[in-house]
C-alpha cells in the first residue's frame, strides 16, 4: 500500500468539484514538496470524481495523495447544508504546536482536535477555535475564521501554526481590498459584529457567538456570504468557458 502524504477534501457543484483548479494546484505543490517530481493524471482524477458524484451526489470526497503519485478517493455523506443555523464556538485553552508542513499543505493528524470538539459538543458548544502559544488566533478544528466590523473583513495572517484553506485563500486573492490580515487575539474577535467559519466543504458558516459574546445575525452592507457565492459563480463560469 502506497504511503499517503497529503490530502484535500472536495464538495460537488453540479457534479463537478468546486474550486477544482485550486485543489489540484495544492496537490501538485504537495507532491513536488515531498518528492521533487511533477504530479500527473489530473484529467483522470477529474473523470473519477465526476463519475462518483453522478452515482453519489450527496457526498464529500477526500483525495489522498500517495508518495507514488497515485490518488485515492474516499467519500462520506454530505451532512452540512447551506441553511444550517448559526454556530456557537469557544476558544480552546490548548495552544497549537507548530505545523511541520507549509501553511498551504494539507496533511497531518487532526484526531486530537476532533476529540476536543466532540467533548465541547457534549457541553452545548459546536466548535473550537485554537490559538498559538503566543495567544494569536489561528483557526477552528478544520475551518478558517473570518470576522467583520461592518466595514472590513479580518482573518489571521498565515503562520506556521495553521492551514490556510483554499476558500479563504481565494477570497484574499480575488477580493483583497475587503480584507485585513494581521496577528489577532481573542479580544479582537470579541469586538466583531459578525463572524464566520470557512472551508471548502461547508462554505461560510455563520457564528452566533464565541465565548458567550453574541454577534449580530447579519450586517447587510458587508456580508461574507455574498463574496462566497460570487466566488462560486466565477468558478462555474470558468469551468464552462
Order of alpha helices (4+ residues) and beta strands (2+ residues): beta-beta-alpha-alpha-beta-beta-beta-alpha-beta-beta-beta-beta-alpha-beta-alpha-beta-beta-beta-alpha
